[in-house]
Amino acid sequence: MPQQIVIAEQLRIAAVLTDDRVDELVVAQGRYQIGDVYLGTVENVLPGIDAAFVNIGESEKNGFIHITDLGPLRLKKGGAGITELLEPRQKVLVQVMKEPTGTKGPRLTGNLTLPGRFLVLQPHGQGVNISRRIVGENERNRLRALGVLIKPPGAGLLIRTEAEEVAEDLLIDDLETLLRQWSTVS
């Protein structure tokens, strides 16, 4: 009795299939989910706690971003304070890193990551990192060499455990899919 999980990310639906029959259907309830990317508007900046509140949609609860999570914006301007990096009404590209809870809005980050099946693209990252669960030295060397060859300039790659022993063309296809996703986001 083979089981299969089918996920429709855009629709926020997942189904568990057993012998091509739906056993369980899961529909995401929350408005904001971990990994969602938004172009938000800074509502207010709080220098006392080095953070800002960012409006990312229709909710009455703004997202919260701390200076340590600003990512590329912080790197461009060095060790400046939050008031020198963000100002009200400024547009910022953010990703949900923690869903809203109770009276709090979602926790946000500027360090965007786009996960694929075998790779994670870090558009503002750097280098090639390999899952620690891949322990074979030959396989780590093969994946690192391939990662260095296919990594886009100015971005970082994380090679996931699922990439172990996977053919190069499948890894390249995964990266091309992630790059297409990034081009629609940026």
NORUR-V643314 format. One record per run of one state. SS is the DSSP state (~ for helix, > for strand, _ for the rest). FROM is the first residue (numbers start at 1). TO is the last residue. If there is no record, write none. Layout:
# NORUR-V643314
ss=SS from=FROM to=TO
ss=SS from=FROM to=TO
This chain:
# NORUR-V643314
ss=_ from=1 to=2
ss=> from=3 to=8
ss=_ from=9 to=12
ss=> from=13 to=18
ss=_ from=19 to=20
ss=> from=21 to=27
ss=_ from=28 to=36
ss=> from=37 to=46
ss=~ from=47 to=49
ss=_ from=50 to=50
ss=> from=51 to=55
ss=_ from=56 to=62
ss=> from=63 to=66
ss=~ from=67 to=69
ss=_ from=70 to=71
ss=~ from=72 to=76
ss=_ from=77 to=81
ss=~ from=82 to=85
ss=_ from=86 to=90
ss=> from=91 to=98
ss=_ from=99 to=100
ss=> from=101 to=101
ss=_ from=102 to=103
ss=> from=104 to=104
ss=_ from=105 to=106
ss=> from=107 to=109
ss=_ from=110 to=113
ss=> from=114 to=115
ss=_ from=116 to=118
ss=> from=119 to=122
ss=_ from=123 to=127
ss=> from=128 to=130
ss=_ from=131 to=136
ss=~ from=137 to=150
ss=_ from=151 to=155
ss=> from=156 to=159
ss=_ from=160 to=160
ss=~ from=161 to=163
ss=_ from=164 to=167
ss=~ from=168 to=185
ss=_ from=186 to=186
